[in-house]
Amino acid sequence: MADPRDPRPLIGEPLSLDLLNTRWRHPVAEDLLSDLTGYRIWLSSAGLADRCTADPAGLAAALTARSALAGVASAEESGQAELDALNEVLAHGRLVHRLAGSGPQESVEVDSPEWLAAWLAADDYLGLLQQGAHRIKRCAHPSCILHFFDSSQNGRRRWCSMAVCGNRAKAARHYVKVNSA
């Protein structure tokens, strides 16, 4: 459940894209992670408030992860620098599998608590890549920087939100059509 204080125009994407979407333009550039209050709101919206502490070290780790994810997500072909940046975030944790009396269990271990949210977001991105890298998309509107995971059946979703960016694009096409006639 999204935190009611969360001002972002697109909430509820998978964790990695949700972290990327803490920066947006609507109509000017905004950054939810510009301070600890915004980081606290993001943790709450992402369902991590009970697992992660909103402190300066955690915010710094989240910003590092966001930068690494932005490098990988925005590159047509990720170069080694982009891959290395994401792998550095992933190096701060691991997924541990165990067999218990109740059956298989898995847990996340990080080298220090401030890396938990960042590591979870980076790991989530790998999961999205396994589902289909072509489904990780940036909104087609030229002034929008939001990302989404296209879960539509045919994989043809173009907008972060049809009501916002899709409508703006339709209105712009209509304006050009009316004024060129």
GIRACOR-V66484 format. One record per residue. N is the residue number from 1. RES is the residue in three letters. SS is DSSP state (~ for helix, > for strand, _ for the rest). PSI is psi in radians with two decimals (NA if undefined). OMEGA is omega as a letter, one per 20 degrees, with the letter a starting at -180 (* if undefined). Layout:
n=[N & N]
res=[RES & RES]
ss=[SS & SS]
psi=[PSI & PSI]
omega=[OMEGA & OMEGA]
This chain:
n=[1 & 2 & 3 & 4 & 5 & 6 & 7 & 8 & 9 & 10 & 11 & 12 & 13 & 14 & 15 & 16 & 17 & 18 & 19 & 20 & 21 & 22 & 23 & 24 & 25 & 26 & 27 & 28 & 29 & 30 & 31 & 32 & 33 & 34 & 35 & 36 & 37 & 38 & 39 & 40 & 41 & 42 & 43 & 44 & 45 & 46 & 47 & 48 & 49 & 50 & 51 & 52 & 53 & 54 & 55 & 56 & 57 & 58 & 59 & 60 & 61 & 62 & 63 & 64 & 65 & 66 & 67 & 68 & 69 & 70 & 71 & 72 & 73 & 74 & 75 & 76 & 77 & 78 & 79 & 80 & 81 & 82 & 83 & 84 & 85 & 86 & 87 & 88 & 89 & 90 & 91 & 92 & 93 & 94 & 95 & 96 & 97 & 98 & 99 & 100 & 101 & 102 & 103 & 104 & 105 & 106 & 107 & 108 & 109 & 110 & 111 & 112 & 113 & 114 & 115 & 116 & 117 & 118 & 119 & 120 & 121 & 122 & 123 & 124 & 125 & 126 & 127 & 128 & 129 & 130 & 131 & 132 & 133 & 134 & 135 & 136 & 137 & 138 & 139 & 140 & 141 & 142 & 143 & 144 & 145 & 146 & 147 & 148 & 149 & 150 & 151 & 152 & 153 & 154 & 155 & 156 & 157 & 158 & 159 & 160 & 161 & 162 & 163 & 164 & 165 & 166 & 167 & 168 & 169 & 170 & 171 & 172 & 173 & 174 & 175 & 176 & 177 & 178 & 179 & 180 & 181]
res=[MET & ALA & ASP & PRO & ARG & ASP & PRO & ARG & PRO & LEU & ILE & GLY & GLU & PRO & LEU & SER & LEU & ASP & LEU & LEU & ASN & THR & ARG & TRP & ARG & HIS & PRO & VAL & ALA & GLU & ASP & LEU & LEU & SER & ASP & LEU & THR & GLY & TYR & ARG & ILE & TRP & LEU & SER & SER & ALA & GLY & LEU & ALA & ASP & ARG & CYS & THR & ALA & ASP & PRO & ALA & GLY & LEU & ALA & ALA & ALA & LEU & THR & ALA & ARG & SER & ALA & LEU & ALA & GLY & VAL & ALA & SER & ALA & GLU & GLU & SER & GLY & GLN & ALA & GLU & LEU & ASP & ALA & LEU & ASN & GLU & VAL & LEU & ALA & HIS & GLY & ARG & LEU & VAL & HIS & ARG & LEU & ALA & GLY & SER & GLY & PRO & GLN & GLU & SER & VAL & GLU & VAL & ASP & SER & PRO & GLU & TRP & LEU & ALA & ALA & TRP & LEU & ALA & ALA & ASP & ASP & TYR & LEU & GLY & LEU & LEU & GLN & GLN & GLY & ALA & HIS & ARG & ILE & LYS & ARG & CYS & ALA & HIS & PRO & SER & CYS & ILE & LEU & HIS & PHE & PHE & ASP & SER & SER & GLN & ASN & GLY & ARG & ARG & ARG & TRP & CYS & SER & MET & ALA & VAL & CYS & GLY & ASN & ARG & ALA & LYS & ALA & ALA & ARG & HIS & TYR & VAL & LYS & VAL & ASN & SER & ALA]
ss=[_ & _ & _ & _ & _ & _ & _ & _ & _ & _ & _ & _ & _ & _ & ~ & ~ & ~ & ~ & ~ & ~ & _ & _ & > & > & > & _ & _ & _ & > & > & > & ~ & ~ & ~ & _ & ~ & ~ & ~ & ~ & ~ & ~ & ~ & ~ & ~ & ~ & _ & _ & _ & _ & _ & _ & _ & _ & _ & _ & ~ & ~ & ~ & ~ & ~ & ~ & ~ & ~ & ~ & ~ & ~ & ~ & ~ & ~ & ~ & ~ & ~ & ~ & ~ & _ & _ & _ & _ & _ & ~ & ~ & ~ & ~ & ~ & ~ & ~ & ~ & ~ & ~ & ~ & _ & _ & > & > & > & > & > & > & > & > & _ & _ & > & > & > & > & > & > & > & > & _ & _ & ~ & ~ & ~ & ~ & ~ & ~ & ~ & ~ & ~ & ~ & ~ & ~ & ~ & ~ & ~ & ~ & ~ & ~ & ~ & ~ & ~ & ~ & ~ & > & > & > & _ & _ & _ & _ & _ & _ & _ & _ & > & > & > & _ & _ & _ & _ & _ & _ & _ & _ & _ & _ & _ & _ & ~ & ~ & ~ & ~ & ~ & ~ & ~ & ~ & ~ & ~ & ~ & ~ & ~ & ~ & ~ & ~ & ~ & ~ & ~ & _]
psi=[2.19 & 2.49 & 2.28 & -0.28 & -0.11 & 2.03 & 0.00 & 2.55 & -0.34 & 1.98 & 2.59 & 0.13 & 2.92 & 2.69 & -0.79 & -0.74 & -0.55 & -0.68 & -0.77 & -0.65 & 0.24 & -0.05 & 2.36 & 2.93 & 2.11 & 1.39 & -0.14 & 2.88 & 2.30 & 2.68 & 1.90 & -0.51 & 0.51 & -0.19 & 3.03 & -0.56 & -0.80 & -0.68 & -0.72 & -0.75 & -0.76 & -0.80 & -0.73 & -0.85 & -0.59 & -0.06 & 0.40 & 0.02 & -0.54 & -0.21 & -0.36 & 2.45 & 2.35 & 1.52 & 2.94 & -0.65 & -0.72 & -0.70 & -0.76 & -0.74 & -0.74 & -0.68 & -0.65 & -0.79 & -0.74 & -0.74 & -0.76 & -0.76 & -0.69 & -0.70 & -0.75 & -0.74 & -0.51 & -0.25 & 2.34 & -0.84 & 2.07 & 2.23 & 3.07 & -0.60 & -0.74 & -0.74 & -0.74 & -0.71 & -0.77 & -0.69 & -0.53 & -0.70 & -0.80 & -0.48 & -0.23 & -0.03 & 3.12 & 2.77 & 2.18 & 2.22 & 2.39 & 2.71 & 2.12 & 3.03 & -0.51 & -0.07 & -2.95 & 2.49 & 2.65 & 2.56 & 2.78 & 2.32 & 2.26 & 2.69 & -0.38 & 2.57 & -0.52 & -0.27 & -0.06 & -0.93 & -0.74 & -0.78 & -0.76 & -0.70 & -0.76 & -0.74 & -0.68 & -0.69 & -0.70 & -0.68 & -0.68 & -0.69 & -0.68 & -0.54 & -0.41 & 1.79 & -0.56 & -0.25 & -0.15 & 1.99 & 2.69 & 2.50 & 2.44 & -0.22 & 2.26 & -0.46 & 0.07 & 2.42 & 0.21 & 2.64 & 2.69 & 2.82 & 2.04 & 1.79 & 0.19 & 2.70 & -0.75 & -0.06 & 0.49 & 0.22 & 2.38 & -0.43 & 2.60 & -0.65 & 2.14 & -0.59 & -0.48 & -1.32 & -0.70 & -0.73 & -0.69 & -0.70 & -0.73 & -0.72 & -0.69 & -0.73 & -0.72 & -0.75 & -0.78 & -0.74 & -0.80 & -0.72 & -0.18 & -0.10 & NA]
omega=[a & r & a & r & a & a & a & a & a & a & r & r & r & a & a & r & r & r & r & a & r & r & r & r & r & i & r & a & r & a & r & a & r & r & a & r & r & r & r & r & r & r & r & a & a & a & a & a & a & a & a & r & r & r & a & a & r & r & r & r & r & r & r & r & r & r & r & r & r & r & a & a & a & a & r & r & a & r & a & a & r & r & r & a & r & r & r & r & a & a & r & a & r & r & a & r & r & r & r & r & a & r & a & r & r & r & r & r & r & a & r & a & a & a & a & a & a & a & r & r & r & r & r & r & r & r & r & r & r & r & r & a & a & r & r & a & r & r & a & r & a & a & a & r & a & r & r & r & a & r & r & a & a & r & a & r & a & a & r & r & r & a & a & a & r & r & r & r & r & r & r & r & r & r & r & a & a & a & r & a & *]
